[in-house]
């Protein structure tokens, strides 16, 4: 008997999640297939339910609702609350957290194809399908399971450098009917995959995996707890820092957008060129920030990796808090000194850390841009740097 969507969750819950923007359904361009994937909104709002967790590249027949591919459900970093109660001594399989795109093998009338987590036709999906058919087309996957790969090739580099590697790295299997999963690696049985298999490690428990030393040119580990069939990620701090910098999610980049929009909100008639000058920004970049619109934060969240959403919000909130406090403090100081002769006010401000801002406020000049300029973030350096080991 085939497995249908309503065997996994209530269809009304799926429809509600789609209507609320937590799940996106994409139709195959030529076949009666639909792929369901949780959205950026679900990740940002942490709207994790049986529906959103299962919709991580879930593929079903559009007419019958029969599931044709069932990937791993959404799993979390080990220190996230959604990771639930974990037995740190439970037997595990520990594998490398590969740094590419998830590839989901699914059947078509013309042969097997590969989708990515939310698309049948992404660049990565098309590349992986061509690679699979050209290199592994004679291999037949076991019946009743979904085979999952990491898609790695030079043009799909995220952070880690895999050199000229262009291949499909086997990650594991999911039994479509039961949802039971198997991890590729040292404990993997039952499949004669002729291509590369994700690297595995001898750690015997989650506790041992957490105590493992960081590796060069690595994202981290995936720990599959065998008894409970749970998975958790352990991401290396150096990888997270490098990912943030490579993808442009630095405190300075956030500051630029924060500062420009805060200045224009306080002084809407100020010319952009003047805003750029006071913030010490390239006028072209300042214009680009303005042209991107006031919904820049929503757009930023939409493309941000999930791990950075909390960091982005905290960084923006902290910057706004510091700027607002500084403006209030300078305004209060200027108000107190306004009744004094200029010479006396200047004498009192000799050692003031924001002397120029206070004088600007005393002169009735706008100080928002100057205040933001004074909290420009320090340079962020990556913890990980490329070495010969990364080649």
N, C-alpha and C positions, 0 to 999 in steps of 0.2 A: 504494500500500500504506500502511495506517495505521501510526502509530507507537505502540508500547505501552510500558508501564512497564519491561518487561524489556529494552527497547532502550536505556534510560538507565542501568540498574544491575541488579544481581542482586536478584531479588525476596526472596530469603532475607535479604539485607542490609537491605532495607526492613523486613521483619517484625522483624528483630533490633533495628533502630533504634526501631521503634514499641514493642516490648516493653521496651526500655531507657529509654523516656521521652524519646528524642531527637527523635522525629517524632510529631505528632498527626494522626490521620486523622478528618475530620468528614464525615458523610454529609449529602447534600442532603435537606431535609425531605420532598420530594415526588418527586425524580427519582433514577434510579440513577447518581448521580455522587458521587465522593469527592474531597475537597480535602485535600492533604497539606502540612503546614507544620512547619518545625523548631520546637522548643519553647524556652522560657526556659532549661531545663536544658542543652540543646545549646549555646546561646549562652554560658551561664556557664562551662561546662566546655570550651568551644571545641572541641566534638566535630565538627569540620568534615570531612565525608567526601563522596564523590560523591553519597551519598543525601541527607544533610542539606543540602548546598548546592543540590541540585536541588529539594528540597521546600520551596519558598518561595511556596506558593500554587499548586502543581502540581495540576491537575484531571484526573481520569481517569474513564472509564466503569467503574462498580462491577462490572459483569458481564464485560466483555471486556478490561479494563485498557487500552483505547485512550485515548491522551492527547487531551483536548479543549481544554486550555489549558495553555500552557507559558510561565511568566513568566521574566524575567531570573533566572539563578541567583544565589545569595547572593554579594554582593561586599562588599569591605571598605574601611576607611579606608586611605589610601595608605601610612601608616606602620605598619600591622599586618603581622605576619609572614605571615599567610595571603594577603596580596596578591601573594605570590610575586615572582619577579624581574621588574622593570619596566624597559622601555626608555624612558628619560626623553626621548628624541628621536623616538619613534615617532609617526607622524601620528595625530591625535586629533580627536574631536568633543567639545566641552566645553559642557555645559548646566547650567542652574540646578538645584540640589538643592532641589526644591520641598518645602514643609513641610505635607504633608497625609497622606493614606492611599493606599497602592497600590491601584489598581483594575484588575481582571483581567477582560477581556471574554470571555464564553463563551456558546456556543449552547444554547438550550432549545427545546422544541417550540413554545413560544408567543412566541419572539423572543429577541433577545440580552439577556443579563443581565450584571451585574457583581458579582464576588466581591471581598472583600478578602483579604489574605494568608492568613488562616486561617479564613475564614467565608463561607458563602453568605448568611447572614441577619443579619450585624452591622448596626448602625444605618447605618454608612457604606455598606455594600453595598446595603441597601434604598434609601437616599437616591440613590445613584449610579445604580442600575437605573432608578428612576423618572425621574431627570433624563435619562438616556440615551434612554429610550423616549419621553419627552415632547418632547425637544429635538432629538435626533439619530436618531430611529427610522427615518427614510427613508434613512440612510446605511448602506451595506453594506461591511463590512470585507473586505479581500482574502482569498481562500481560502488555507488552509494555514498561516495565521499567527495568533499571539496578539497582540492590541492591548492596550497597557498605558497606564493613565492615572494621574494624580495627582488624587485626589478632594479638592476644596477647597470648603468652605462655612463660613459663620460659626460654626455650632454644632460644627464639627470643628476649630476652631482649636487648634493645638498650642502654638506660641510666636509665630510670625510673624503679623503683622496684614495680611490680604488684604482688609480692608474688607468690602464686601458681596458679594464674588465668590462665586458659587455655580455651579461649572462642573467640567468634566472636562478636564484639561490633558494633551494627548497627550505621552507620554514616549518611546514607541518601539514596535518590533515584535520578535517572536521567531518564526523559522521553526520550526514544530512538529517537522518531520522532522529537520532538521540542527542545530537549536539556534542557528544563526547569528542575530545580533541586528542591529538597525538603530536608530539614535538619532534622535529628532526633533530638528529644529534646522536649521542652515544647510546641512548636507550630506544632509538627508533627502530621499529620492526615493520615488516609487511609491505615494503614498497622498494622496487628496484629502480630508483631514479638514476638515470645515467649522467646527470649534471651535478653541479656543486651543491653541497649541503651546508647549511649554516653551521658555523663553528660551535662546538659544545665544550663545556668545562666540567671538571670533576667535583665541583662543589656539591656537597650532599644535602644541604638544607638552605633555606632562605637566610638563616643566620650566617652561614659560611659565605654565601654570595655577597651579603652586605659587608662582610669583613674583607672582601677581595680588594687587592690593590688596583687602582685605576690603570688602564692600559693605554699605550700610545695609539693614536689614530683610531679611537674607539668611541662609540656613542654610549655604551653601557651594556647591561645584561637584561635578558628576559628570563624570569624564573617561573617555571610551570610547576605548580604544586600538584602532585600526582593524585593524592587521595581526594582532595576537594575539587580537582580540575579547575583551579583558579590560575590566572596569570597576573604577574605584576612586573613593572619595569623598574630597573635601577639605572638612572641616568647619571653619567659622570658630570661633575660640576664644570670641568673644563670644556666638555662638549656643549653644555647649555650656554656657557658664556660665549663660546665661539659661534654657536648658531645665532645667538642674538646679534652679534656684531656682523656676521656674514649677511644676515637677512636685513640689516639696517635697523634693528630694534634696539637702539642705544638711547641712553638718557638724553644725549645731546639732540638726537633726531626728534625725540618727543618734546624737548624744550623748545626747539625751533617753532613747532606748530602751536604749542601752548602759548609761547610768548607773542607770536604774531597775532593770534586771534584774541588774546587777552588785551593787547594794546589797542586793537581796532574796536573791541567791545567798549573800552573806556573812552576812546577818542575816535569815533567812526569817521570823522572828517579828515583825519590825518592822512596825508598822501603816503602811498605804499613806499615810495622812495625814502621818505622821512622815517617811516617805521623801520625799514631795513638799516638805515644809517644809525639810528639809536640802538638797535639791537646788534649792530655790527654783523649784519648778514648781507650776502650777495643780493642785490635788488631783484635779479632774475629768480632766485630761489624764493624770495619773499612773495613775489607775484605768483609763483607756482603754488605756494601754500594757500594763498587767498583763492586762486582759481579752483583749487581742489574742493572748496566749499566748507561750510561750517559743520558739516556732518563728518569731518575728517576722522573723528575718533571711531565712529561706527565702521567707516571704511577700513580703518587700520585694524580694528578687531576682526573684521571679516577675513583678512588675509594672514593674521598672526597665527603662528603655531599655538596649539592649545596651552603648552607649558608656559607661554609668555603672557597669557591674558591677565592673570593676577598681578604679574610684575608690571605690566603696562599701566593698569589701573592704579596700582600703588604709587608708581613713579609720577604719573600725572597728578594724582591727588596730593602727593607730597610737594611737588613743585608749586602747585597752585596755593597750597597752604603757606609755604614759606614766602612766596611773593606777596600774598595778601597780608600776612603779618608784617612784612617789611614795609609795605606801603602804609599800613595803619600806624606803625611805629614812627616812620618818618613824618607822617602828617601830624601826629600828636606832638612830636618834638618841634616841628615848625610852628605849630599853633602856640606853644609855650614861649617860643623865642620871638614871635611876631611883635610883641609889645616892647622889646628891647631895642636900643640903638644897634645899628648894623655892626659897629665895631665890637660891642659887648657880645653880641650873638656870635660873631666870628671867633672871639677869644674862647668862648665856651665850646666851640665846635672843633678846636684844633686837633683833638685826638679822637673825634667821632668817626667810627668806621664807615659811615655813609654821609660824610660831610657834604659831598657834591649834591647828593639827593636832597638833603635838607635845604641847602641854598636854593636849589631849583624850586622846591615847594614854597620857600619864602618869597620867591620871585613870581609865584603864581604860574609856573610852567608845569606842563603835564609830566608826571614822573613814572607812569606805568612802565613804559619801555625801558627806562633807565633802571628801574627796580628789577625787571626781568633780566636785563643785561648783567646785573651784579650777581645773579645766582646761576650764571652759566655753569653747567656741570663740568666736573673735572674729566680729563681724558680717560676713556675706558680702554684698557688694554686686555687682549685675550689672554687667558691662562695657558692656552694650548698654542704652540707655534709649530709650524711645519719643520720636520727634521728629515733626515734620510730615511728614518723608519716609516715615514708617512708616504714614501714614494710607491 
